[in-house]
């Protein structure tokens, strides 16, 4: 995959070398590709359709400003005397990870897609000076089961798989469209059922599984549930 930019700097050279990307300076982009514009990395499908993340504005920043109103997520985590070490096995665009961090917890966020990992890493880089809680984030481009087996004392495994494809939902969320398209480009097929079952067999202290509110329970019966307006958390302990 190529990165097109009008400038060259140490940061671009580091990520291209580390992730085996091809840096093109002052060249016309060939889509799909990465582009580095206004000091930010974006994944471009065309010259007008692209995905760029910014944790300092938009919907995610609004949620962060109201993190203590995230009552359903807080209830799913439970009351604890100490901050929890949470392994987010499906980091995606990092939305829930950021909320968990803002609530004072430590998070290991795992993302299998190299392209998505690069986008969220870049967004973290741009936000870390203003969002102090990002110092409690460990972001890895790796299979979450492997990461769990390497780490000790994980308190909670948090799973937020891509919901079943719904045309109305996809129209409302261009980022979900982009996420699916990027996974398809990388030929990544995620089996969420298998991921949950693998974690379940490892018997972590607690698994929180985020699901659409009206979706069927397709795994073994959870110990309890926390329900919101459109989503629910199935908790296994």
C-alpha positions, -999 to +999 in steps of 0.1 A: +000+000+000+012+035-008+012+068+011+010+100-009+023+132+006+035+166-005+060+166+024+086+142+037+093+140+075+107+116+101+072+104+111+063+093+076+096+076+071+092+057+104+057+044+097+065+035+061+096+015+071+079-002+101+048-012+082+063-019+048+045+009+030+056+028-001+060+066+004+053+087-027+063+124-024+046+150-047+030+123-068-006+120-080-025+095-057-035+061-070-066+050-051-071+033-028-042+046-008-031+065+023-027+103+021-009+126+045-027+159+045-028+187+071-004+167+094-029+138+095-031+104+079-062+094+060-072+064+040-086+075+006-109+054-016-112+083-041-103+120-040-136+127-023-142+096-002-118+089+027-116+080+063-097+102+088-101+100+125-100+129+149-106+123+186-107+160+194-139+169+177-171+153+163-192+126+179-164+109+197-153+141+214-189+148+224-191+114+240-158+120+258-171+153+272-200+133+286-182+101+295-196+100+330-231+099+315-222+065+298-242+048+325-248+015+307-211+010+299-202+020+335-227-005+348-213-033+326-178-026+339-191-026+375-180-008+406-143-014+414-120+000+440-091+001+415-089+010+378-095-021+357-071-035+331-093-040+301-084-058+269-104-045+240-103-074+216-120-055+187-106-020+188-121-008+155-121+030+155-113+031+192-146+048+203-154+026+233-117+023+242-115+061+246-146+061+268-131+034+290-098+053+293-116+085+302-134+067+330-100+060+345-093+024+333-062+010+315-069-005+281-050-028+258-066-022+224-061-049+197-067-043+160-059-069+134-061-046+104-028-029+097-046-001+078-071+007+106-043+004+132-023+031+113-053+054+113-061+051+150-024+053+159-022+085+139-053+099+157-038+090+190-005+108+181-024+140+173-046+139+204-022+126+231-011+161+243-047+171+250-061+138+262-039+128+291-057+095+297-041+082+264-010+074+285-030+045+299-035+030+264-015+002+249-023-001+212-013-032+193-017-045+157-021-081+167-046-109+172-064-103+205-062-139+217-024-139+213-022-106+232-044-120+260-022-150+264+009-128+266-005-104+293-011-110+329-038-098+353-064-087+326-096-079+345-120-076+317-122-087+280-143-063+261-157-073+227-175-049+203-178-068+170-191-052+139-229-056+141-247-076+114-248-055+082-279-034+082-285-010+053-302+017+074-274+016+099-247+017+072-263+047+056-261+065+090-225+056+096-201+062+068-172+051+091-187+016+093-189+015+055-153+025+053-143+000+080-158-029+062-143-018+029-108-016+044-112-051+059-122-063+025-092-047+009-069-065+033-089-097+028-095-099+066-125-121+075-134-117+112-153-146+128-168-129+158-185-161+170-151-179+170-134-150+188-159-150+216-158-188+220-120-188+221-120-161+248-148-180+267-126-212+267-098-192+283-121-183+312-111-147+318-125-130+349-151-112+329-162-108+293-184-079+282-200-085+247-217-055+231-246-065+208-276-048+191-304-046+216-328-069+197-303-095+185-306-131+196-283-145+222-262-167+199-238-178+226-243-195+259-266-175+283-249-145+298-247-141+336-265-108+333-273-080+308-272-042+307-296-028+282-297+006+265-319+021+238-303+004+208-275-018+222-270-041+251-240-056+270-240-093+277-218-100+306-201-134+313-182-141+345 
